């Protein structure tokens, strides 16, 4: 039934994430224009497809990603298509505490060394640490968890969702980090997709 449903479905545009998905989509829909959106410079799935699939538009979520597409893969004129978030879901439900009491890590990849570093900082602050993501607890309603915490530690979309909820945001994940996002450094950190 799935193959028949796919055969009968004719999309106007394919919005592909990851090179393997772009290849599968091209195979299923040989004439449909593809917008390939790269979310980062790693892992390898974020690179363009290894064979010419006739992608109509290449895009990256930040200046860093667009530059990577251009310089390392020869993509001409990649566009920037920043991560969007649902502001009907992500908005402040309460004020944050003046002295941080609860800190949340949003991550799918966190090393024991990084976790120990954050746990040590939470111990100094006397703050409770929680974590959501593939390693611990995968959740849909991130806004519920974000709004229960004063500081959010994440990267990428997690930072955007946390800022929309009025939380203090610290950029730190398995690739390192940029520290707290402030009005003074926001535009620079955004160039690297937080």
C-alpha positions in Angstrom: 0.0 0.0 0.0 2.8 2.4 0.8 4.4 2.0 -2.7 1.1 2.6 -4.3 0.5 5.7 -2.2 3.9 7.0 -3.1 3.3 6.3 -6.8 0.1 8.3 -6.7 1.5 11.2 -4.7 3.1 14.0 -6.8 4.7 16.7 -4.6 5.4 20.1 -6.0 8.7 20.5 -4.1 10.8 18.1 -2.0 12.3 19.7 1.1 15.2 17.3 1.8 17.2 17.1 4.9 20.3 14.8 4.8 21.9 13.6 1.6 20.6 10.0 1.9 17.0 11.4 2.0 17.6 13.6 -1.0 18.8 10.5 -2.9 15.8 8.5 -1.9 13.4 11.3 -2.8 15.1 11.8 -6.2 14.6 8.1 -6.9 10.9 8.2 -6.0 10.3 11.6 -7.8 12.7 12.0 -10.6 11.2 15.3 -11.9 10.3 17.1 -8.7 12.5 20.1 -7.7 14.5 19.6 -4.5 15.4 22.1 -1.9 18.3 20.6 0.1 18.7 22.1 3.6 21.9 21.4 5.5 21.7 21.9 9.3 25.4 21.8 10.0 28.9 21.1 8.8 28.9 17.7 10.5 27.9 14.8 10.4 28.4 13.6 6.8 24.7 13.4 6.3 24.6 17.2 6.2 26.8 17.3 3.1 25.2 17.5 -0.4 24.4 14.2 -2.1 27.5 12.5 -3.5 26.0 12.2 -7.0 24.2 14.9 -9.0 20.5 14.7 -8.1 19.5 17.9 -9.8 19.0 19.8 -6.6 17.3 23.1 -7.5 18.3 25.0 -4.3 20.9 24.4 -1.7 20.4 26.1 1.6 22.1 26.2 5.0 20.7 27.2 8.4 23.5 29.7 9.0 26.3 31.6 7.4 28.8 29.0 8.6 26.8 26.2 6.9 26.2 28.1 3.7 30.0 28.8 3.5 30.7 25.1 4.1 28.4 24.2 1.2 30.2 26.7 -1.0 33.8 26.3 -0.1 33.9 22.5 0.6 31.3 21.2 -1.9 31.4 23.8 -4.7 27.7 24.8 -4.3 27.1 28.0 -6.0 25.1 30.7 -4.2 23.7 28.6 -1.3 20.9 30.5 0.5 20.5 30.9 4.2 17.2 29.4 5.6 17.4 29.8 9.3 15.8 27.3 11.7 12.2 28.3 12.3 10.4 27.6 15.6 6.7 27.5 16.5 6.0 30.6 18.5 2.5 29.3 19.2 4.2 26.6 21.3 7.3 28.3 22.5 6.6 31.3 24.7 7.3 32.3 28.3 4.9 30.8 30.9 6.6 32.2 33.9 9.5 34.4 34.9 12.9 32.9 35.5 14.3 33.0 39.1 16.9 35.7 39.9 19.1 33.0 41.3 19.0 29.9 39.0 17.4 27.0 40.6 16.8 24.6 37.7 19.1 24.1 34.7 18.1 22.0 31.6 20.4 20.4 29.0 18.7 19.8 25.7 21.0 17.6 23.7 21.1 14.3 21.7 24.9 14.0 22.2 26.6 14.8 25.4 29.8 13.2 26.6 30.4 12.1 30.2 33.1 14.7 30.5 30.8 17.6 29.4 28.0 16.3 31.7 30.4 16.2 34.6 31.5 19.8 33.9 27.9 21.0 33.9 27.1 19.0 37.0 30.0 20.6 38.8 28.8 24.1 37.8 25.3 23.2 39.0 26.7 22.0 42.3 28.5 25.4 42.8 25.2 27.2 42.0 23.1 24.9 44.1 20.9 24.3 41.1 19.2 21.1 40.0 20.2 19.7 36.6 17.9 17.9 34.2 18.4 16.7 30.7 16.2 15.8 27.7 17.3 14.3 24.4 17.9 10.9 22.8 20.4 9.9 25.5 18.0 10.4 28.4 14.5 11.2 27.6 13.2 12.1 24.1 10.2 14.4 24.4 7.9 16.2 22.0 6.7 19.1 24.3 10.1 20.7 24.7 8.4 24.0 25.7 7.0 22.4 28.9 10.5 21.4 30.0 12.1 24.7 28.9 9.5 26.7 30.9 10.2 24.7 34.1 13.9 25.8 34.1 15.9 29.0 34.5 18.9 28.3 32.3 18.9 26.2 29.2 22.1 24.6 27.9 21.8 23.6 24.2 22.7 24.4 20.7 20.9 25.2 17.4 17.1 24.9 17.6 17.2 24.2 21.3 18.7 27.7 21.9 16.0 29.3 19.7 13.2 27.6 21.5 14.6 28.5 24.9 15.0 32.2 23.9 11.4 32.2 22.7 10.4 30.9 26.1 12.3 33.8 27.8 15.0 31.6 29.3 18.7 32.4 29.8 20.5 30.4 27.2 24.1 28.9 27.4 25.4 27.5 24.2 27.4 24.3 25.0 27.2 20.9 23.5 29.4 18.1 22.2 31.2 20.6 19.9 31.9 23.1 22.7 30.1 26.3 23.0 29.9 30.1 22.9 28.6 30.7 26.4 25.6 32.8 27.3 23.7 34.4 24.5 23.3 38.2 25.0 22.0 41.0 22.9 25.7 42.0 22.2 26.7 38.6 20.8 23.5 37.2 19.4 24.2 38.1 15.7 27.7 36.6 15.9 26.6 33.4 17.5 23.7 33.1 15.1 26.2 33.0 12.2 27.2 29.5 13.6 23.6 28.4 14.3 24.1 28.8 18.0 
